[in-house]
């Protein structure tokens, strides 16, 4: 089961990590990415959108 990890910084400066394992939710998040970013995620690379770091683990 794939796992999408999102790391982001809160307004207080603390780093927060969100682990998304629901396939429907992962598919919805993929819609916000450009095609190149989706290919990078599927290859296991990290993708940065604004200040958020995303990574897909198999």
C-alpha positions in Angstrom: 0.0 0.0 0.0 1.5 3.4 -1.0 2.1 6.1 1.6 2.2 9.8 0.7 4.2 11.8 3.2 3.8 15.6 3.5 6.2 17.7 5.6 5.4 21.3 6.2 6.2 24.1 8.6 3.6 25.5 11.0 3.2 29.2 11.6 5.0 28.6 14.9 8.1 27.4 13.1 7.6 23.7 14.1 7.8 21.0 11.4 4.7 18.9 11.0 4.5 15.5 9.1 1.3 14.1 7.7 1.1 10.5 6.5 -1.6 9.7 4.0 -2.3 6.1 3.3 -5.9 6.3 1.9 -5.7 5.5 -1.9 -8.6 7.9 -2.7 -7.0 10.7 -0.8 -3.6 10.1 -2.5 -5.3 10.2 -5.9 -7.0 13.6 -5.0 -3.7 15.0 -3.9 -2.1 13.9 -7.2 -4.5 16.2 -9.1 -2.7 19.3 -7.6 0.7 18.2 -8.9 1.9 18.8 -12.4 2.6 15.7 -14.6 6.3 16.0 -14.1 5.9 16.1 -10.3 3.7 13.0 -10.3 6.4 11.2 -12.3 9.0 12.2 -9.7 6.8 11.0 -6.9 6.2 7.7 -8.5 9.9 7.3 -8.9 10.4 7.9 -5.2 11.8 11.4 -5.4 10.9 14.3 -3.1 8.8 17.1 -4.6 8.5 20.6 -3.2 5.4 22.7 -3.7 5.9 26.1 -2.2 7.1 25.3 1.3 5.7 21.7 1.5 7.8 18.6 0.9 6.0 15.6 -0.6 7.3 12.0 -1.0 5.5 8.8 -2.1 6.7 5.5 -0.5 5.7 2.2 -2.1 
